Amino acid sequence: VEAADAAAGHWSRPELERWLVDEAGAALRRLDRPDDGRTVALAAAEADLLAQAGRFAEALASYERARALALELGDVDRAAAQDLNIAAMLEDLGRFDDARDALTAGLAEARRRWGDG
């Protein structure tokens, strides 16, 4: 899952990136542990691939799924990170006000957790 998360959208080899993400997904499904935090990374990796392919609406849905999974698992750090990804997809879709709101939410969570410094 770590390799899939690191590679997705970054190797310029979509077919290999897709293979890694698919294999990681299959491995997680075999574990049958929906509360496994790696499900968040996998959803984000899937979104990265979709974004790389220019499929921004689908990527947005996958980033939103990753954020929801993170919140279900109590991982507010990963959820806040997805706010940035969500904002980027909203920007790519021309939804600038929504993108600003997503960035504001992510920044507010970061400030709450770590302060302004």
One Martini backbone bead per residue (centre of mass of N, CA, C, O) as a GRO file, in nm:
protein
  117
    1VAL     BB    1   0.058   0.063  -0.020
    2GLU     BB    2   0.297   0.254  -0.008
    3ALA     BB    3   0.379   0.228  -0.304
    4ALA     BB    4   0.109   0.320  -0.422
    5ASP     BB    5   0.104   0.598  -0.285
    6ALA     BB    6   0.381   0.698  -0.404
    7ALA     BB    7   0.321   0.639  -0.721
    8ALA     BB    8   0.061   0.773  -0.760
    9GLY     BB    9   0.100   1.019  -1.005
   10HIS     BB   10   0.455   1.006  -1.026
   11TRP     BB   11   0.585   0.810  -1.275
   12SER     BB   12   0.463   0.818  -1.570
   13ARG     BB   13   0.314   0.510  -1.526
   14PRO     BB   14   0.001   0.425  -1.523
   15GLU     BB   15   0.007   0.111  -1.551
   16LEU     BB   16   0.185   0.063  -1.295
   17GLU     BB   17   0.024   0.221  -1.094
   18ARG     BB   18  -0.236   0.062  -1.123
   19TRP     BB   19  -0.121  -0.210  -1.040
   20LEU     BB   20  -0.042  -0.130  -0.752
   21VAL     BB   21  -0.323  -0.044  -0.656
   22ASP     BB   22  -0.466  -0.311  -0.716
   23GLU     BB   23  -0.286  -0.491  -0.535
   24ALA     BB   24  -0.338  -0.341  -0.271
   25GLY     BB   25  -0.643  -0.383  -0.271
   26ALA     BB   26  -0.637  -0.691  -0.266
   27ALA     BB   27  -0.482  -0.718   0.000
   28LEU     BB   28  -0.689  -0.570   0.179
   29ARG     BB   29  -0.931  -0.753   0.119
   30ARG     BB   30  -0.800  -1.012   0.241
   31LEU     BB   31  -0.794  -0.895   0.537
   32ASP     BB   32  -1.071  -0.780   0.628
   33ARG     BB   33  -1.009  -0.451   0.726
   34PRO     BB   34  -1.186  -0.162   0.736
   35ASP     BB   35  -0.997  -0.027   0.982
   36ASP     BB   36  -0.768   0.018   0.797
   37GLY     BB   37  -0.563   0.291   0.731
   38ARG     BB   38  -0.482   0.208   0.431
   39THR     BB   39  -0.751   0.287   0.292
   40VAL     BB   40  -0.683   0.585   0.262
   41ALA     BB   41  -0.434   0.563   0.080
   42LEU     BB   42  -0.580   0.412  -0.146
   43ALA     BB   43  -0.793   0.626  -0.216
   44ALA     BB   44  -0.580   0.844  -0.284
   45ALA     BB   45  -0.436   0.687  -0.509
   46GLU     BB   46  -0.678   0.664  -0.691
   47ALA     BB   47  -0.713   0.970  -0.722
   48ASP     BB   48  -0.440   1.029  -0.849
   49LEU     BB   49  -0.495   0.872  -1.109
   50LEU     BB   50  -0.743   1.033  -1.197
   51ALA     BB   51  -0.605   1.308  -1.209
   52GLN     BB   52  -0.386   1.231  -1.416
   53ALA     BB   53  -0.631   1.165  -1.631
   54GLY     BB   54  -0.849   1.411  -1.588
   55ARG     BB   55  -1.061   1.288  -1.360
   56PHE     BB   56  -1.179   1.504  -1.140
   57ALA     BB   57  -1.454   1.408  -1.035
   58GLU     BB   58  -1.355   1.125  -0.947
   59ALA     BB   59  -1.128   1.223  -0.766
   60LEU     BB   60  -1.299   1.377  -0.571
   61ALA     BB   61  -1.462   1.133  -0.468
   62SER     BB   62  -1.208   0.981  -0.361
   63TYR     BB   63  -1.111   1.197  -0.162
   64GLU     BB   64  -1.374   1.201   0.000
   65ARG     BB   65  -1.350   0.906   0.085
   66ALA     BB   66  -1.081   0.935   0.234
   67ARG     BB   67  -1.183   1.139   0.440
   68ALA     BB   68  -1.410   0.968   0.561
   69LEU     BB   69  -1.231   0.735   0.653
   70ALA     BB   70  -1.051   0.898   0.840
   71LEU     BB   71  -1.277   0.990   1.030
   72GLU     BB   72  -1.376   0.705   1.111
   73LEU     BB   73  -1.069   0.648   1.232
   74GLY     BB   74  -0.962   0.929   1.366
   75ASP     BB   75  -0.784   1.074   1.121
   76VAL     BB   76  -0.732   1.405   1.102
   77ASP     BB   77  -0.476   1.436   0.935
   78ARG     BB   78  -0.572   1.287   0.677
   79ALA     BB   79  -0.823   1.454   0.636
   80ALA     BB   80  -0.679   1.728   0.598
   81ALA     BB   81  -0.515   1.640   0.351
   82GLN     BB   82  -0.771   1.599   0.171
   83ASP     BB   83  -0.855   1.893   0.152
   84LEU     BB   84  -0.631   1.966  -0.050
   85ASN     BB   85  -0.717   1.773  -0.274
   86ILE     BB   86  -1.002   1.877  -0.301
   87ALA     BB   87  -0.925   2.165  -0.378
   88ALA     BB   88  -0.775   2.093  -0.639
   89MET     BB   89  -1.021   1.970  -0.785
   90LEU     BB   90  -1.206   2.213  -0.768
   91GLU     BB   91  -1.023   2.391  -0.933
   92ASP     BB   92  -1.018   2.210  -1.190
   93LEU     BB   93  -1.348   2.252  -1.201
   94GLY     BB   94  -1.403   2.570  -1.127
   95ARG     BB   95  -1.454   2.564  -0.794
   96PHE     BB   96  -1.338   2.816  -0.615
   97ASP     BB   97  -1.510   2.847  -0.358
   98ASP     BB   98  -1.486   2.550  -0.269
   99ALA     BB   99  -1.179   2.546  -0.256
  100ARG     BB  100  -1.150   2.757  -0.035
  101ASP     BB  101  -1.311   2.602   0.179
  102ALA     BB  102  -1.122   2.356   0.191
  103LEU     BB  103  -0.868   2.511   0.272
  104THR     BB  104  -0.983   2.636   0.528
  105ALA     BB  105  -1.037   2.368   0.673
  106GLY     BB  106  -0.745   2.262   0.669
  107LEU     BB  107  -0.619   2.505   0.817
  108ALA     BB  108  -0.786   2.492   1.076
  109GLU     BB  109  -0.687   2.212   1.161
  110ALA     BB  110  -0.387   2.276   1.170
  111ARG     BB  111  -0.411   2.500   1.383
  112ARG     BB  112  -0.545   2.331   1.602
  113ARG     BB  113  -0.304   2.121   1.621
  114TRP     BB  114  -0.025   2.335   1.571
  115GLY     BB  115  -0.077   2.613   1.508
  116ASP     BB  116   0.079   2.905   1.362
  117GLY     BB  117   0.398   2.810   1.360
   0.00000   0.00000   0.00000
